[in-house]
């Protein structure tokens, strides 16, 4: 830590005694921007990864729900086919009863 303070003090002294301090200050500014950019980039990468993980979890939940929904629709379709078959049978019986009743009334 002392070395960093001594080095920083030495750099500050060179900048103050330099004929062009803007060069040193611009270099320091560029380094600071690069360091901040690196931290921001890493944060954005982590944020993107967390969003991807959350998206995968939502996709899994949606796929589970879709599978359950498909199974429910299949059961509903089978039940409707059974109802249709029963109605067709019932319609045939009613037609026979009507024919039988009509034939008795005609005779």
Residue frames as a rotation matrix with the C-alpha (Angstrom) as fourth column:
UNK 1
0.570 0.821 0.000 0.00
0.821 -0.570 0.000 0.00
0.000 0.000 -1.000 0.00
UNK 2
0.409 -0.507 -0.758 2.89
0.162 -0.777 0.608 2.36
-0.898 -0.372 -0.236 0.85
UNK 3
-0.626 -0.672 0.396 4.40
0.467 0.084 0.880 1.64
-0.625 0.736 0.261 -2.55
UNK 4
-0.059 0.715 0.696 1.17
0.978 -0.098 0.183 2.65
0.199 0.692 -0.694 -4.24
UNK 5
0.819 0.345 -0.458 1.06
0.481 -0.849 0.220 5.92
-0.313 -0.400 -0.861 -2.28
UNK 6
0.001 -0.910 -0.415 4.72
0.101 -0.413 0.905 6.65
-0.995 -0.043 0.092 -3.03
UNK 7
-0.647 -0.203 0.735 4.22
0.702 0.217 0.678 5.82
-0.297 0.955 0.002 -6.71
UNK 8
0.345 0.867 0.360 1.08
0.923 -0.383 0.037 7.96
0.169 0.320 -0.932 -6.85
UNK 9
0.694 -0.161 -0.702 2.90
0.243 -0.865 0.439 10.84
-0.678 -0.475 -0.561 -5.18
UNK 10
-0.405 -0.914 0.031 5.76
0.260 -0.082 0.962 10.48
-0.877 0.397 0.271 -7.64
UNK 11
-0.408 0.344 0.846 3.40
0.910 0.087 0.404 10.53
0.065 0.935 -0.349 -10.60
UNK 12
0.692 0.704 -0.160 1.57
0.720 -0.690 0.072 13.55
-0.059 -0.165 -0.985 -9.18
UNK 13
0.306 -0.673 -0.674 4.88
0.130 -0.671 0.730 15.36
-0.943 -0.310 -0.118 -8.77
UNK 14
-0.678 -0.561 0.476 5.87
0.505 0.116 0.856 14.57
-0.535 0.820 0.204 -12.37
UNK 15
0.036 0.783 0.621 2.50
0.976 -0.161 0.146 15.79
0.214 0.601 -0.770 -13.65
UNK 16
0.790 0.291 -0.539 2.78
0.477 -0.845 0.242 19.02
-0.385 -0.448 -0.807 -11.63
UNK 17
0.068 -0.872 -0.486 6.35
-0.057 -0.489 0.870 19.72
-0.996 -0.031 -0.082 -12.84
UNK 18
-0.293 -0.178 0.939 5.66
0.820 0.459 0.343 18.70
-0.492 0.870 0.011 -16.45
UNK 19
-0.875 -0.027 -0.484 5.36
-0.191 -0.898 0.396 21.25
-0.445 0.439 0.781 -19.24
UNK 20
-0.490 0.751 -0.443 2.38
-0.610 0.068 0.790 19.29
0.623 0.657 0.425 -20.64
UNK 21
-0.815 0.171 0.554 0.31
-0.423 0.477 -0.770 17.99
-0.396 -0.862 -0.316 -17.70
UNK 22
0.156 0.954 -0.258 -2.67
-0.909 0.036 -0.414 17.38
-0.386 0.299 0.873 -19.99
UNK 23
-0.090 -0.262 -0.961 -0.92
-0.686 0.716 -0.131 14.42
0.722 0.648 -0.244 -21.55
UNK 24
-0.945 -0.297 -0.138 -0.56
-0.096 0.654 -0.751 12.70
0.313 -0.696 -0.646 -18.17
UNK 25
-0.586 0.787 0.194 -4.07
-0.488 -0.152 -0.859 13.63
-0.647 -0.598 0.473 -17.12
UNK 26
0.195 0.663 -0.723 -5.52
-0.980 0.156 -0.121 12.35
0.033 0.732 0.680 -20.38
UNK 27
-0.448 -0.416 -0.791 -3.63
-0.391 0.887 -0.246 9.06
0.804 0.199 -0.560 -19.97
UNK 28
-0.984 0.125 0.130 -4.96
-0.086 0.307 -0.948 8.73
-0.158 -0.943 -0.292 -16.41
UNK 29
-0.220 0.963 -0.154 -8.46
-0.781 -0.269 -0.564 9.54
-0.584 -0.004 0.812 -17.65
UNK 30
0.049 0.188 -0.981 -8.21
-0.856 0.514 0.056 6.95
0.514 0.837 0.186 -20.44
UNK 31
-0.800 -0.390 -0.455 -7.02
-0.107 0.840 -0.531 4.31
0.590 -0.376 -0.715 -17.96
UNK 32
-0.812 0.551 0.192 -9.86
-0.265 -0.055 -0.963 5.18
-0.520 -0.833 0.191 -15.57
UNK 33
0.045 0.851 -0.524 -12.41
-0.965 -0.099 -0.243 4.95
-0.259 0.516 0.816 -18.42
UNK 34
-0.219 -0.194 -0.956 -11.00
-0.597 0.802 -0.025 1.58
0.771 0.566 -0.291 -19.49
UNK 35
-0.984 -0.142 -0.106 -11.18
0.001 0.591 -0.807 0.24
0.177 -0.794 -0.581 -15.94
UNK 36
-0.491 0.871 0.034 -14.75
-0.506 -0.253 -0.825 1.52
-0.710 -0.422 0.564 -15.50
UNK 37
0.050 0.478 -0.877 -15.66
-0.989 0.148 0.025 0.11
0.142 0.866 0.480 -18.92
UNK 38
-0.658 -0.369 -0.657 -14.30
-0.302 0.928 -0.218 -3.28
0.690 0.055 -0.722 -17.90
UNK 39
-0.937 0.341 0.074 -16.40
0.025 0.278 -0.960 -3.33
-0.348 -0.898 -0.269 -14.73
UNK 40
-0.163 0.917 -0.364 -19.50
-0.769 -0.349 -0.535 -2.20
-0.618 0.193 0.762 -16.64
UNK 41
-0.151 0.046 -0.987 -18.90
-0.855 0.494 0.154 -4.82
0.495 0.868 -0.035 -19.32
UNK 42
-0.903 -0.220 -0.368 -18.53
-0.020 0.880 -0.475 -7.58
0.428 -0.421 -0.799 -16.71
UNK 43
-0.699 0.713 0.058 -21.70
-0.219 -0.137 -0.966 -6.39
-0.681 -0.688 0.252 -14.96
UNK 44
0.009 0.723 -0.691 -23.61
-0.963 -0.180 -0.202 -6.45
-0.270 0.667 0.694 -18.26
UNK 45
-0.467 -0.235 -0.852 -22.33
-0.536 0.842 0.061 -9.95
0.703 0.486 -0.519 -19.03
UNK 46
-0.989 0.113 -0.094 -23.50
0.142 0.578 -0.804 -11.17
-0.037 -0.808 -0.588 -15.59
UNK 47
-0.414 0.886 -0.209 -26.85
-0.516 -0.418 -0.748 -9.42
-0.750 -0.202 0.630 -16.05
UNK 48
-0.080 0.333 -0.940 -27.29
-0.971 0.187 0.148 -11.03
0.225 0.924 0.309 -19.46
UNK 49
-0.755 -0.263 -0.601 -26.45
-0.185 0.964 -0.190 -14.46
0.629 -0.032 -0.777 -18.05
UNK 50
-0.874 0.484 0.047 -28.94
0.041 0.169 -0.985 -14.05
-0.485 -0.859 -0.168 -15.20
UNK 51
-0.124 0.850 -0.512 -31.63
-0.835 -0.368 -0.409 -13.03
-0.536 0.377 0.755 -17.72
UNK 52
-0.287 -0.040 -0.957 -30.82
-0.756 0.623 0.200 -16.07
0.589 0.781 -0.209 -19.83
UNK 53
-0.965 -0.091 -0.247 -31.08
0.077 0.801 -0.594 -18.34
0.251 -0.592 -0.766 -16.77
UNK 54
-0.584 0.810 -0.055 -34.42
-0.252 -0.246 -0.936 -16.79
-0.772 -0.532 0.348 -15.79
UNK 55
-0.074 0.531 -0.844 -35.63
-0.992 -0.130 0.005 -17.19
-0.107 0.838 0.536 -19.37
UNK 56
-0.644 -0.217 -0.734 -34.70
-0.380 0.923 0.061 -20.88
0.664 0.318 -0.676 -19.33
UNK 57
-0.946 0.324 -0.025 -36.64
0.162 0.404 -0.900 -21.36
-0.282 -0.855 -0.435 -16.09
UNK 58
-0.251 0.891 -0.377 -39.69
-0.616 -0.448 -0.649 -19.62
-0.747 0.069 0.661 -17.57
UNK 59
-0.224 0.114 -0.968 -39.39
-0.915 0.317 0.249 -21.76
0.335 0.941 0.033 -20.71
UNK 60
-0.921 -0.131 -0.367 -39.29
-0.016 0.953 -0.301 -24.95
0.389 -0.272 -0.880 -18.61
UNK 61
-0.708 0.705 -0.043 -42.37
0.021 -0.039 -0.999 -23.83
-0.706 -0.708 0.013 -16.68
UNK 62
-0.093 0.683 -0.725 -44.20
-0.878 -0.400 -0.264 -22.97
-0.470 0.612 0.636 -19.91
UNK 63
-0.499 -0.139 -0.855 -43.30
-0.656 0.706 0.268 -26.31
0.566 0.695 -0.443 -21.47
UNK 64
-0.978 0.180 -0.101 -44.58
0.200 0.710 -0.676 -28.15
-0.050 -0.681 -0.730 -18.39
UNK 65
-0.391 0.878 -0.278 -47.81
-0.279 -0.400 -0.873 -26.15
-0.877 -0.264 0.401 -18.55
UNK 66
-0.172 0.279 -0.945 -48.10
-0.984 -0.089 0.153 -26.83
-0.041 0.956 0.290 -22.30
UNK 67
-0.833 -0.172 -0.526 -47.67
-0.242 0.968 0.067 -30.57
0.497 0.183 -0.848 -21.76
UNK 68
-0.808 0.586 -0.061 -50.37
0.286 0.301 -0.910 -30.56
-0.514 -0.753 -0.411 -19.07
UNK 69
-0.207 0.740 -0.641 -52.61
-0.619 -0.606 -0.500 -28.49
-0.757 0.294 0.583 -21.34
UNK 70
-0.443 -0.017 -0.896 -52.09
-0.836 0.369 0.406 -30.90
0.324 0.929 -0.177 -24.25
UNK 71
-0.964 0.097 -0.248 -52.94
0.173 0.936 -0.307 -33.86
0.202 -0.339 -0.919 -22.02
UNK 72
-0.542 0.807 -0.236 -56.09
0.061 -0.242 -0.968 -32.06
-0.838 -0.539 0.082 -20.86
UNK 73
-0.164 0.462 -0.872 -57.06
-0.904 -0.423 -0.054 -31.30
-0.394 0.779 0.487 -24.47
UNK 74
-0.741 -0.139 -0.657 -56.54
-0.455 0.823 0.339 -34.95
0.494 0.550 -0.673 -25.42
UNK 75
-0.880 0.461 -0.111 -58.79
0.393 0.580 -0.713 -36.08
-0.265 -0.672 -0.692 -22.56
UNK 76
-0.289 0.793 -0.537 -61.40
-0.334 -0.609 -0.719 -33.51
-0.897 -0.028 0.441 -23.61
UNK 77
-0.355 0.108 -0.928 -61.23
-0.933 0.018 0.359 -34.67
0.056 0.994 0.095 -27.24
UNK 78
-0.921 0.007 -0.391 -61.63
-0.006 0.999 0.031 -38.31
0.391 0.031 -0.920 -26.17
UNK 79
-0.675 0.718 -0.172 -64.59
0.307 0.062 -0.950 -37.37
-0.671 -0.694 -0.262 -23.98
UNK 80
-0.188 0.606 -0.773 -66.20
-0.701 -0.634 -0.327 -35.44
-0.688 0.480 0.544 -26.84
UNK 81
-0.637 -0.065 -0.768 -65.71
-0.664 0.552 0.504 -38.40
0.392 0.831 -0.395 -29.18
UNK 82
-0.930 0.311 -0.198 -67.43
0.368 0.815 -0.447 -40.62
0.022 -0.488 -0.872 -26.61
UNK 83
-0.407 0.811 -0.420 -70.28
-0.030 -0.472 -0.881 -38.15
-0.913 -0.346 0.216 -26.28
UNK 84
-0.325 0.239 -0.915 -70.59
-0.917 -0.317 0.243 -37.95
-0.232 0.918 0.322 -30.06
UNK 85
-0.857 -0.031 -0.515 -70.71
-0.218 0.927 0.307 -41.74
0.467 0.375 -0.801 -30.29
UNK 86
-0.782 0.595 -0.187 -73.35
0.472 0.370 -0.800 -41.90
-0.407 -0.714 -0.570 -27.55
UNK 87
-0.274 0.691 -0.668 -75.41
-0.425 -0.711 -0.561 -39.22
-0.863 0.130 0.489 -29.27
UNK 88
-0.547 0.038 -0.836 -75.19
-0.817 0.192 0.544 -41.05
0.181 0.981 -0.074 -32.58
UNK 89
-0.921 0.211 -0.327 -76.38
0.253 0.963 -0.090 -44.25
0.296 -0.166 -0.941 -30.91
UNK 90
-0.572 0.730 -0.373 -79.17
0.321 -0.220 -0.921 -42.37
-0.754 -0.647 -0.109 -29.16
UNK 91
-0.363 0.413 -0.835 -80.19
-0.766 -0.642 0.016 -40.70
-0.530 0.646 0.550 -32.42
UNK 92
-0.771 0.043 -0.636 -80.41
-0.425 0.709 0.563 -44.11
0.474 0.704 -0.528 -34.09
UNK 93
-0.831 0.482 -0.277 -82.59
0.549 0.638 -0.539 -45.42
-0.083 -0.601 -0.795 -31.28
UNK 94
-0.404 0.699 -0.589 -84.88
-0.098 -0.674 -0.732 -42.38
-0.909 -0.238 0.341 -31.45
UNK 95
-0.511 0.189 -0.839 -85.19
-0.857 -0.185 0.480 -42.83
-0.064 0.964 0.257 -35.21
UNK 96
-0.868 0.183 -0.461 -86.16
0.054 0.959 0.279 -46.49
0.493 0.218 -0.842 -34.76
UNK 97
-0.670 0.655 -0.350 -88.68
0.518 0.075 -0.852 -45.56
-0.532 -0.752 -0.390 -32.07
UNK 98
-0.378 0.527 -0.761 -90.17
-0.531 -0.797 -0.288 -42.90
-0.758 0.296 0.581 -34.34
UNK 99
-0.668 0.118 -0.735 -90.40
-0.659 0.366 0.657 -45.33
0.347 0.923 -0.166 -37.25
UNK 100
-0.864 0.335 -0.376 -91.98
0.428 0.882 -0.197 -47.96
0.265 -0.331 -0.905 -35.03
UNK 101
-0.522 0.683 -0.511 -94.43
0.301 -0.412 -0.860 -45.41
-0.798 -0.603 0.010 -33.58
UNK 102
-0.452 0.318 -0.834 -95.22
-0.761 -0.624 0.174 -44.01
-0.465 0.713 0.524 -37.03
UNK 103
-0.812 0.125 -0.570 -95.82
-0.307 0.739 0.599 -47.50
0.496 0.662 -0.562 -38.41
UNK 104
-0.756 0.572 -0.317 -98.24
0.638 0.537 -0.552 -48.33
-0.145 -0.619 -0.771 -35.56
UNK 105
-0.381 0.639 -0.669 -100.15
-0.076 -0.742 -0.666 -45.09
-0.921 -0.203 0.331 -36.08
UNK 106
-0.580 0.118 -0.806 -100.40
-0.808 -0.209 0.551 -45.73
-0.104 0.971 0.217 -39.82
UNK 107
-0.897 0.154 -0.414 -101.78
0.004 0.940 0.340 -49.23
0.442 0.304 -0.844 -39.36
